[in-house]
Amino acid sequence: MLKVYDAENLLDAQLVHDELRAGGMQAAIKGQYLTGAAGELPPTGVVTVWITAPQHEARARALIEEFEASRRSEPVALYCGSCGEWVEGNFSRCWNCSSWIDPDRG
């Protein structure tokens, strides 16, 4: 097994794990049960994500980099076709009229 990611917390580890699995790789999270022992200190370097096939390292790191880049980018504002309001891209319904927003038409 090969470590490919040091997570800041268990949630980040799970998201990266899921991305790797969606990319067709076998992955595992280690250290998830140790976070409770850290107390109030951040458990940096405790929770890690590993892949079982070291030959997939380059692909795994590319997926992780792409995933982290998508988390840093700001969501795009979307236009509500029903009432004409602009809605932040992380919402699926218009705040003004409650219509569903179609991100393909934004």
N, C-alpha and C positions, 0 to 999 in steps of 0.2 A: 504494500500500500504506500501511497505517496501523498504527503500533505500538500494541499494546493491553496488553502485559505485559512487565515487567522481571523476569526470573527470578533467583532466588538461585543456581541451578545448572542444569545441563543436564537433570537428571531432572525438576525442576519445570516447565521449559519444555516438555518432551515431554508431560507430563501435561496441561498447559493446552492445548497444540496438539491433543492427542487429543480433549479435551473440545469444543473448537471444531469440529473435524472431525465429531464425533458430532452436533453441533448443526447440521450442514449447511453450515458455512462453510469456505471455502478459507483455510488458514492456513499460515504458514511460520515456521521458526525461523531466526534470524540470530545469528551470533556463536558458534555451537556449536564451531567449530574454533579459537577464540581462547582457550578456557579453559586449554589447556596452557601458553600463554605467560604466564599470570598467576602461575605458581609457587605459593608458599604463601599468597599473598594471596587473599581471596575475590573471585571475579570478578563482583561486583555491578554490574549495569548493562551487562554485556558480552553476556550471552545474553538475547535478546529474542524475543517472539512477535508476529507481524504478521498482519493479515488483508488479503486482496486487495481486498475491497469495503468502502470506507469507510462506505457507507450502513448497514452492519451493526454499526457501532461500539457502539450502545446495547445491542443483543442480545448481542454478544461480551462486553462488560463485565459484563452481568448474569450470563452463564454463568460467567465467571471468579469473580465474587463468590460465587455459589452454590457453586462448586467449592471455593473457599478456606474457606468456612464449614463445609462438610462435612468438611474435613480437620481443622478445629479442634475439632469436636465429639467427645466421648468415645463409644466404642462401647458399646452396651447389653449387659448381661449376659443370656445366653440360658439357658433351662432345658433340661436333657437329659431327655427323656422316658423313656429307658432306665434310668438309674441315679439320677436325681433331683439330680444335681450342677448347680451354676451355672457356666457357661462364659463367658468374656469374649467379647463380640460379634465380635471380629476373628478368631475361630477357627471352623472349620467342623466340627471333630470334638471330641468330649468328651475331656478330658484323662484322665478316670478310666476310662471303658469303651470308648473309641474309636468310639462310635456317631456317625453323622452327625447334626448339629444342624440342625433345621428352623427358620430365622429367623422364619418366619411364625407359629410356635407359641410363640415366646419369651415 
